């Protein structure tokens, strides 16, 4: 699948067990097994398609937390969401982000 014209490229990371149950910036408890992610500016509830540029796998996640980008990183995925795209051992992957609604 070719990214649309409004796709943003960057790096994705994940967060997991260490944050399990802690409140996110939206107020809901973090769940490492939910299809969620943190982003710097997208509104809470925004759904985003994240595509791994190395293997073409993609997942749709809901933004429910905040993330301060650094070193090219543009999104922080829940552990489950990241596992859908790549093995956790990779830690950082190149992705595109596309808002789907």
C-alpha distances in whole Angstrom, upper triangle without the diagonal:
4,6,9,12,14,12,15,14,17,18,18,22,23,26,28,32,34,33,33,35,35,35,31,32,31,34,32,33,30,29,27,26,24,21,22,22,24,23,25,25,23,25,26,24,21,18,15,12,12,9,11,10,12,11,7,9,9,12,14,17,20,22,26,27,28,27,28,26,27,26,23,22,20,20,22,21,23,23,22,19,19,19,16,14,17,21,23,25,22,23,21,17,15,13,11,13,12,15,14,18
4,6,9,11,10,12,12,15,17,18,22,24,27,29,33,35,33,34,36,36,35,32,32,31,35,33,34,31,30,28,28,26,22,23,22,24,22,24,24,22,25,26,24,21,18,15,12,12,10,12,10,13,12,9,12,12,14,16,19,21,23,26,27,27,26,27,24,26,25,21,21,19,20,22,21,24,25,24,20,20,21,19,16,19,23,25,26,23,24,21,17,15,12,10,12,11,14,15,18
4,7,8,6,9,9,13,15,16,20,22,25,27,31,32,31,32,33,33,32,29,29,28,31,30,31,29,28,27,26,24,20,20,19,21,19,21,20,19,21,23,21,18,16,12,10,10,8,11,10,13,13,10,12,11,13,14,16,19,19,23,24,24,23,24,21,23,22,18,18,16,17,19,19,22,23,22,19,19,21,18,16,18,22,24,25,22,22,19,16,13,10,7,8,8,11,12,16
4,5,5,9,11,15,17,18,22,24,27,29,33,34,33,33,35,34,33,29,29,28,31,31,32,30,30,28,28,26,22,21,20,21,19,21,20,18,20,22,21,17,15,12,11,12,11,14,13,17,17,14,15,14,15,15,17,19,20,23,24,24,24,24,22,24,24,20,20,17,18,21,21,24,26,25,21,21,23,21,19,22,25,27,29,26,25,22,19,16,13,9,9,7,10,11,14
4,6,9,11,15,18,19,23,25,28,31,35,36,34,35,36,36,34,30,29,29,32,32,34,31,32,30,30,28,24,23,22,22,20,20,19,18,20,23,22,18,17,14,14,14,14,17,15,19,20,17,19,17,18,18,20,21,21,25,25,25,24,24,22,24,23,20,20,17,19,22,23,26,28,27,23,24,26,24,22,24,28,29,31,27,27,24,21,17,14,11,11,9,11,13,15
4,6,10,13,16,17,21,23,26,29,32,33,31,32,33,32,31,27,26,25,29,29,30,28,29,28,28,25,22,21,19,19,16,17,16,14,17,19,19,15,14,12,12,13,13,16,16,19,20,17,18,16,17,16,17,18,18,21,22,21,20,21,19,21,21,18,17,15,16,19,20,23,26,25,22,22,25,23,21,23,27,27,29,26,25,22,19,16,13,10,9,7,8,11,13
4,7,10,13,14,18,20,23,26,29,30,29,30,31,30,29,25,24,24,28,27,29,26,26,25,25,23,20,18,17,17,15,16,15,14,17,19,18,15,13,10,9,9,10,12,12,16,17,14,15,13,14,14,15,16,16,20,20,19,18,19,17,19,19,15,15,12,13,17,17,20,22,22,18,18,21,19,17,20,23,24,26,22,22,18,16,13,10,6,5,5,8,11,13
4,7,10,11,15,18,21,24,28,28,26,28,30,28,27,24,23,23,26,26,27,25,25,24,25,23,19,18,15,15,12,13,13,12,16,18,18,15,14,11,11,10,10,12,12,15,17,15,16,14,15,15,15,16,15,19,18,17,16,16,13,15,15,11,11,9,11,14,15,19,21,22,18,17,21,19,17,19,22,22,24,21,19,16,14,11,8,5,5,7,9,13,15
4,7,10,13,16,20,23,27,27,26,28,30,29,28,24,24,25,28,28,28,25,25,24,24,23,20,18,16,16,13,14,15,15,19,20,21,18,16,13,12,10,9,10,9,12,15,13,15,14,15,16,16,18,17,20,20,18,16,16,13,14,13,9,9,8,10,14,15,19,20,21,17,16,19,18,15,17,20,20,21,18,17,13,11,7,6,4,7,9,13,15,18
4,7,10,14,17,20,24,24,23,25,28,26,26,23,22,23,27,26,26,23,24,22,23,22,19,18,15,14,12,13,15,15,19,20,21,18,17,14,13,10,11,10,10,12,15,14,15,14,16,16,16,18,17,19,18,16,14,13,10,10,9,6,6,6,8,11,13,17,18,19,16,14,18,18,14,15,18,18,18,15,14,10,8,6,6,6,8,12,14,18,20
4,7,10,14,17,21,21,20,23,25,24,24,21,21,23,25,25,24,21,21,19,21,20,18,16,13,13,12,13,16,16,20,20,21,19,18,14,14,10,10,9,10,11,14,14,14,14,15,16,15,17,16,18,17,16,13,13,9,9,8,6,4,6,7,9,11,14,15,17,14,12,15,15,12,13,15,14,15,12,10,6,5,5,6,8,10,14,16,19,21
4,7,10,14,17,18,17,19,22,21,21,18,19,20,22,22,21,18,18,15,17,16,14,13,10,10,10,13,15,15,18,18,19,17,16,13,12,9,10,9,11,12,14,14,13,12,12,14,13,15,14,16,14,14,11,12,10,11,11,9,6,6,5,6,7,10,11,13,11,8,12,12,10,11,13,11,13,10,8,6,5,6,6,9,10,13,15,18,20
4,7,10,14,14,14,16,19,18,19,16,18,19,21,20,19,16,16,13,15,15,14,12,10,10,11,13,17,17,19,19,19,18,17,15,15,11,13,11,14,14,16,16,15,14,14,15,14,15,14,15,14,13,10,12,10,11,11,10,7,8,7,5,6,9,9,12,10,7,11,13,11,10,11,9,11,9,6,5,7,9,10,13,13,16,18,20,22
4,7,10,11,11,12,15,15,16,14,16,18,19,18,16,12,12,9,11,12,12,10,8,9,12,14,17,17,19,18,18,18,17,15,15,12,14,13,16,17,17,18,16,15,13,15,12,14,13,14,12,13,11,13,12,13,14,14,10,11,8,5,4,5,6,9,8,6,9,11,11,11,11,8,11,10,7,8,10,13,13,15,15,18,19,21,22
4,7,8,7,9,12,12,13,12,14,16,17,15,13,10,10,7,11,11,12,10,9,9,12,15,18,18,19,18,18,19,18,17,18,15,18,17,20,20,21,21,19,18,16,17,14,15,14,13,11,12,11,13,14,15,16,17,13,13,10,7,6,5,6,9,10,9,11,14,14,14,13,10,12,13,10,11,13,16,16,18,18,20,21,23,23
4,6,6,6,10,11,13,12,15,17,17,15,12,9,8,5,8,10,12,11,11,12,15,18,21,21,22,19,20,21,20,19,20,18,20,19,22,22,22,23,20,19,17,18,15,16,15,14,13,15,14,17,17,19,20,20,17,17,14,10,9,6,5,8,10,10,11,14,15,15,13,10,13,14,12,14,16,19,19,21,20,23,23,24,25
4,5,5,9,10,13,14,17,19,18,16,12,9,8,6,10,12,15,14,14,15,19,21,24,24,24,22,22,24,23,23,23,21,23,22,26,26,26,26,23,22,20,21,18,19,18,17,16,17,17,19,21,21,23,24,20,21,18,14,12,10,8,11,13,13,13,17,18,17,16,12,15,17,14,17,19,23,23,25,24,27,27,28,28
4,6,9,9,12,13,16,18,17,16,13,10,11,9,13,15,17,16,15,15,18,20,23,24,24,22,23,24,24,24,25,23,25,24,27,27,28,28,26,25,23,23,20,20,19,17,15,16,16,18,19,20,22,23,20,20,18,14,14,11,11,14,16,15,16,19,20,20,18,14,16,18,15,17,20,23,24,26,25,28,28,29,29
4,6,6,8,9,12,14,13,12,9,7,8,8,12,13,15,13,13,12,16,18,21,21,21,18,20,21,21,22,23,21,24,24,27,27,28,28,25,24,21,21,18,17,16,14,12,13,13,16,18,19,22,22,19,19,16,12,12,10,10,13,15,15,17,19,20,20,19,16,18,19,16,18,21,23,23,25,23,26,25,27,27
4,6,9,10,14,15,13,11,8,5,6,6,9,11,14,13,13,14,18,20,22,22,22,19,19,21,21,22,23,22,24,24,28,28,28,28,25,23,21,20,17,17,16,14,13,15,16,19,21,23,25,25,21,21,18,14,13,10,10,12,14,15,16,18,20,20,19,16,19,21,18,20,22,25,24,26,24,26,26,26,26
4,6,9,12,13,11,9,5,5,6,9,11,12,15,13,14,15,19,21,22,22,21,18,19,21,21,23,24,24,27,27,30,31,31,31,28,26,22,22,18,17,16,13,13,16,17,20,23,25,27,27,24,23,20,16,15,12,13,15,17,18,19,21,23,24,23,20,23,24,21,23,25,28,27,28,26,27,26,27,26
4,6,10,11,9,8,5,5,8,10,13,13,16,14,14,14,17,18,20,20,20,17,18,21,21,22,25,24,27,27,30,31,32,31,29,26,23,22,19,17,16,12,11,13,15,17,20,22,25,26,22,21,18,15,15,13,14,16,18,19,21,23,24,25,24,21,23,24,21,23,25,27,26,27,25,27,26,27,26
4,7,8,5,6,4,6,9,12,15,14,16,13,13,12,15,17,18,18,17,14,15,18,20,21,24,23,27,27,31,32,32,32,29,26,23,21,18,15,14,10,9,11,14,17,20,22,25,25,22,21,18,15,15,14,16,18,18,20,22,23,25,26,26,23,25,26,23,24,26,27,26,27,24,26,24,25,24
4,5,5,6,6,6,9,12,14,13,14,11,10,9,12,13,14,14,13,10,13,15,16,18,20,20,23,24,27,29,30,29,26,23,20,19,15,13,10,7,5,8,10,13,16,19,22,22,19,17,14,12,13,12,15,16,16,18,20,21,22,24,24,21,24,24,21,21,23,24,23,23,21,22,20,22,21
4,5,8,9,9,13,15,17,15,16,12,11,9,10,11,12,12,11,9,12,14,16,17,21,20,24,25,28,30,31,30,27,25,22,20,16,13,10,7,5,6,9,12,15,18,22,22,18,17,14,13,14,14,17,19,18,20,23,24,24,26,26,24,26,26,23,22,24,25,23,23,20,21,20,21,20
4,6,9,10,13,15,17,14,15,12,11,10,11,12,12,12,10,7,9,12,14,16,20,20,24,26,29,31,31,30,27,24,21,18,15,11,9,5,6,8,12,15,18,21,24,24,21,18,16,15,15,15,18,19,18,20,23,23,24,26,27,25,28,28,24,24,25,26,24,23,20,21,18,20,18
4,7,9,12,15,17,15,16,13,14,13,15,16,16,16,13,10,12,15,17,19,23,23,27,28,31,33,33,32,30,26,23,21,17,14,12,8,8,11,14,17,20,24,27,27,23,21,18,17,17,16,19,20,20,22,24,25,26,28,29,26,29,29,26,26,27,29,27,27,24,24,22,23,21
4,6,9,12,14,12,13,11,12,12,15,17,17,16,14,11,11,15,16,18,21,22,25,27,30,32,32,30,27,24,21,19,15,12,11,8,9,12,15,19,21,24,27,27,23,21,18,16,15,14,16,17,17,20,22,22,24,26,26,24,27,27,25,25,26,28,26,26,23,23,21,22,20
4,6,10,12,10,13,11,12,13,16,18,19,19,17,14,14,17,18,20,22,22,25,26,30,31,31,30,27,24,21,19,16,14,13,10,10,13,16,19,21,24,27,27,23,22,18,16,15,12,14,15,16,18,20,21,23,24,24,22,25,26,23,24,25,27,26,26,24,25,23,24,22
4,6,9,8,11,9,10,10,14,17,18,17,17,13,14,16,17,18,20,19,22,23,26,28,27,27,24,21,18,17,13,12,11,9,9,12,13,17,19,21,24,24,20,19,15,12,11,8,11,12,13,15,16,18,20,21,21,18,21,22,19,20,22,24,22,23,21,23,21,22,22
4,5,5,9,8,10,12,16,19,20,19,19,15,15,17,17,18,19,18,21,22,25,26,26,25,22,20,16,16,13,12,13,11,11,14,16,19,21,23,25,25,21,20,16,13,11,7,9,9,11,13,14,15,18,19,18,16,20,21,18,20,21,23,22,23,21,23,22,22,22
4,6,8,8,10,12,16,19,21,20,20,17,17,18,17,17,18,17,19,19,23,23,23,23,19,18,15,15,12,13,13,12,12,15,15,19,20,21,23,23,19,18,15,11,9,5,5,6,8,10,11,13,15,15,15,12,16,17,15,17,18,21,20,21,20,22,21,22,22
4,7,8,11,14,18,21,23,21,21,18,17,18,16,17,17,16,18,19,23,23,22,22,18,16,13,14,11,13,14,13,15,18,18,22,22,24,26,25,21,20,17,14,10,7,6,5,8,10,10,11,14,15,15,13,17,18,17,18,19,21,20,21,20,21,21,21,21
4,6,9,12,15,19,20,18,18,15,13,15,13,14,15,15,17,18,22,23,22,21,18,15,12,11,9,9,11,10,12,16,17,20,21,24,25,24,20,19,15,13,10,7,8,6,7,11,11,12,14,16,17,15,19,20,18,19,19,21,19,20,18,19,18,18,18
4,7,11,14,17,18,16,16,13,11,12,10,10,11,11,14,15,19,21,19,18,15,12,8,7,5,6,9,10,12,15,16,19,20,22,24,22,19,17,13,12,8,7,9,7,6,9,11,10,12,15,16,15,19,19,17,18,17,19,16,17,15,15,15,14,15
4,7,10,14,15,13,13,10,9,10,9,9,11,11,14,16,19,21,21,19,16,13,10,8,5,5,6,6,8,11,12,16,17,19,21,20,16,14,10,9,6,6,9,9,7,10,12,12,13,16,17,16,19,19,17,17,17,18,16,16,13,14,13,14,14
4,7,10,12,10,11,10,10,10,9,9,11,10,13,15,18,20,20,19,16,14,11,10,6,6,5,6,6,8,9,12,13,16,18,16,13,11,7,6,4,6,9,10,8,9,13,13,13,15,17,15,18,17,15,14,14,15,13,14,11,13,13,14,15
4,7,9,9,10,9,11,11,11,11,13,12,15,17,19,21,22,21,19,16,14,13,10,9,6,6,4,5,5,9,10,13,16,15,11,9,6,5,6,8,12,13,11,12,16,16,16,18,19,17,20,19,15,15,15,16,14,15,12,14,14,16,16
4,6,6,9,9,11,10,11,10,13,12,15,17,19,21,22,21,20,17,15,14,11,10,7,8,7,5,5,7,8,12,14,13,10,7,5,7,9,12,15,16,14,14,18,18,17,19,21,19,22,20,17,15,16,15,14,13,11,12,12,15,15
4,6,9,10,13,12,14,13,16,15,18,19,21,24,25,24,23,20,19,17,15,13,10,11,8,5,5,6,7,11,14,13,10,8,8,9,12,15,18,20,18,18,21,22,21,22,24,22,24,22,19,17,18,17,16,15,13,15,14,17,17
4,6,9,12,10,13,13,16,16,19,21,22,25,27,25,24,21,19,17,15,13,10,11,10,7,8,9,10,14,17,15,13,10,10,12,15,17,21,22,19,20,24,24,23,25,27,25,27,25,22,20,20,19,17,16,13,14,12,15,15
4,7,9,7,9,9,13,14,17,20,21,24,25,23,22,19,17,14,12,10,7,9,9,9,10,12,13,16,19,17,15,11,10,12,14,16,20,20,17,19,22,22,21,23,26,24,27,25,23,21,20,19,16,15,11,11,9,12,11
4,6,6,9,11,15,16,20,22,24,27,28,26,24,21,18,15,13,10,7,8,9,10,12,14,16,20,22,20,18,15,13,15,15,17,21,21,19,20,24,23,23,26,28,26,29,28,25,23,23,22,20,18,14,14,11,13,11
4,6,9,11,15,16,20,22,25,28,28,26,24,20,17,14,11,8,5,5,7,9,12,15,17,20,23,22,19,16,13,14,14,15,19,19,17,19,22,22,22,25,27,25,28,27,24,23,23,23,20,19,15,15,12,13,11
4,6,9,13,15,19,22,24,27,27,24,22,18,15,12,9,6,5,6,10,12,15,18,19,23,25,23,20,17,15,15,14,15,18,18,16,18,21,20,21,24,26,25,28,27,25,24,23,23,20,19,15,14,11,11,9
4,6,10,12,16,19,21,24,24,22,20,16,14,10,8,6,5,8,11,12,14,17,18,21,24,21,18,15,13,14,14,15,19,18,15,18,21,19,19,23,25,24,27,26,24,22,21,21,17,15,12,10,7,8,6
4,7,10,13,16,19,22,21,18,17,13,10,6,6,4,6,10,12,14,16,19,19,22,24,21,18,15,13,14,12,14,17,16,13,15,18,16,16,20,22,22,25,24,22,21,19,19,15,13,10,9,6,6,5
4,6,10,13,15,18,18,15,14,10,8,5,5,6,8,11,13,14,15,17,17,20,21,18,15,12,10,12,11,13,16,15,12,13,16,14,14,17,20,20,23,21,20,18,16,15,12,10,6,5,4,5,7
4,6,10,12,15,15,12,10,7,6,4,7,9,11,14,16,17,17,19,18,20,21,18,16,13,11,13,11,14,16,14,11,12,15,12,11,15,18,19,22,20,19,17,14,13,10,8,6,5,6,6,10
4,7,9,12,12,10,8,5,5,6,7,11,12,15,16,16,15,18,16,18,18,15,13,11,9,11,9,12,14,13,9,9,12,10,9,12,15,16,18,16,15,13,11,10,6,6,5,7,9,10,13
4,6,9,8,6,6,4,7,9,11,14,15,19,19,20,18,20,18,19,19,16,14,13,12,13,12,14,15,14,11,10,12,10,7,10,14,15,18,15,15,13,10,8,5,5,7,9,12,12,16
4,5,6,5,5,6,9,12,13,17,18,21,21,21,19,20,18,18,17,15,13,13,12,13,12,15,15,14,11,9,11,10,6,8,11,13,15,12,12,10,7,6,5,7,9,12,15,16,19
4,6,6,8,9,12,15,17,20,20,23,23,23,21,22,19,19,17,14,14,14,14,16,15,18,18,18,15,13,15,13,10,11,14,16,17,13,14,12,8,6,5,7,10,13,16,18,21
4,6,8,11,14,17,19,22,23,26,26,25,23,24,21,21,19,16,16,16,16,17,17,19,18,18,16,13,14,13,9,9,12,14,15,11,13,11,8,7,8,11,14,17,20,21,25
4,6,9,12,16,18,22,23,26,26,26,24,26,23,23,22,19,18,18,18,19,17,19,18,17,15,13,13,11,8,8,12,15,15,13,15,14,10,10,10,12,15,17,20,20,24
4,6,10,13,16,20,21,24,25,25,24,25,23,24,22,19,18,18,17,18,17,19,18,17,14,13,14,11,8,10,14,16,18,15,17,15,12,10,9,10,12,14,17,17,21
4,7,11,13,17,19,22,23,24,23,24,22,23,23,20,18,17,16,17,14,16,15,14,11,10,10,8,5,8,12,14,16,14,16,15,11,11,10,11,12,14,16,16,19
4,7,10,13,16,19,20,21,20,22,21,22,22,19,17,16,14,15,12,14,14,12,9,10,11,7,6,10,13,15,18,16,16,15,12,12,9,9,10,11,13,12,16
4,6,10,13,15,17,19,19,21,20,22,23,20,17,15,13,13,10,11,12,10,7,9,10,7,7,11,14,15,18,17,17,16,13,14,11,11,10,11,12,11,14
4,7,10,13,15,17,17,20,20,22,23,21,18,15,13,13,11,12,14,12,8,11,13,10,11,14,17,18,21,20,19,18,16,16,13,12,10,9,9,8,10
4,7,9,11,14,14,18,18,20,22,20,16,14,11,11,8,9,12,10,7,10,13,11,12,15,17,17,20,19,18,17,16,16,13,13,10,10,10,10,11
4,6,9,12,14,17,18,21,23,21,17,15,11,11,10,10,13,13,10,13,16,14,15,18,21,20,23,22,20,19,19,19,16,15,12,12,10,10,10
4,6,8,10,14,15,18,21,19,15,12,9,10,9,10,14,14,12,14,17,17,17,19,21,20,23,22,20,19,18,19,16,15,12,12,10,12,11
4,7,10,14,16,19,22,21,17,15,12,11,10,10,14,15,13,15,18,18,19,21,23,21,24,23,21,20,21,21,19,19,15,16,14,15,14
4,7,10,13,16,19,18,15,13,10,9,10,10,14,15,14,15,19,19,20,21,22,20,23,22,19,18,19,20,19,19,16,17,16,18,17
4,7,10,13,16,16,13,11,9,9,11,12,16,18,16,17,20,21,21,22,23,21,23,22,19,18,19,19,18,18,15,17,16,19,18
4,6,9,13,12,9,8,7,7,10,12,15,17,16,15,19,20,19,20,21,19,21,19,16,15,16,17,16,16,15,17,17,20,20
4,7,10,11,9,8,9,9,13,15,18,20,19,18,21,23,21,22,23,20,22,20,17,15,17,17,17,17,16,19,19,22,22
4,7,7,5,5,7,9,13,16,18,20,18,17,20,22,20,20,21,19,20,18,15,13,14,14,14,15,14,17,18,21,22
4,5,5,8,10,11,15,17,19,22,20,18,21,23,21,20,21,19,20,17,14,12,14,14,15,16,16,19,21,24,25
4,6,9,11,13,16,19,20,23,21,18,21,23,20,20,21,19,19,16,13,11,12,12,14,16,17,20,22,25,27
4,6,10,12,15,18,19,22,19,17,20,21,18,18,20,19,19,16,14,10,11,9,11,12,13,17,19,22,24
4,6,8,11,14,16,18,16,14,17,18,16,16,17,16,17,14,11,8,9,9,9,11,12,15,17,20,22
4,7,10,14,16,18,15,13,17,18,15,17,19,17,19,16,14,11,11,10,9,9,9,12,13,17,18
4,6,10,12,14,11,11,14,15,13,15,17,15,17,15,12,10,10,10,9,10,9,12,13,15,17
4,7,9,12,10,9,12,14,13,14,15,13,15,14,11,10,11,12,11,13,12,15,15,17,19
4,6,8,6,6,9,10,10,12,13,11,14,13,11,10,11,13,11,13,12,14,15,16,18
4,5,5,6,9,10,11,12,13,11,14,14,12,13,14,16,15,16,15,17,17,18,19
4,6,5,6,9,10,10,10,8,11,12,10,12,13,16,16,18,17,20,20,21,22
4,5,5,6,9,10,10,9,13,14,13,14,14,17,16,18,17,19,19,19,21
4,5,5,7,9,11,10,14,13,12,13,12,14,13,14,13,15,16,16,18
4,5,5,6,8,7,10,10,9,9,9,12,11,13,13,16,17,18,20
4,5,5,5,6,10,10,10,11,11,14,14,16,16,19,20,21,23
4,6,8,9,13,12,13,13,12,14,13,15,15,17,18,18,20
4,7,9,12,10,11,11,9,10,9,12,13,15,17,18,20
4,6,8,7,9,9,8,10,11,14,16,18,21,21,24
4,5,6,8,10,10,13,14,18,19,22,24,25,27
4,5,6,9,10,14,15,18,19,22,24,25,27
4,5,9,10,14,16,20,21,25,27,28,30
4,6,7,11,13,17,19,22,24,26,28
4,7,11,13,16,17,21,23,25,27
4,7,9,13,15,18,21,23,25
4,6,10,12,16,19,21,23
4,7,10,14,17,19,22
4,7,10,13,15,18
4,7,10,12,16
4,7,9,12
4,6,9
4,6
4
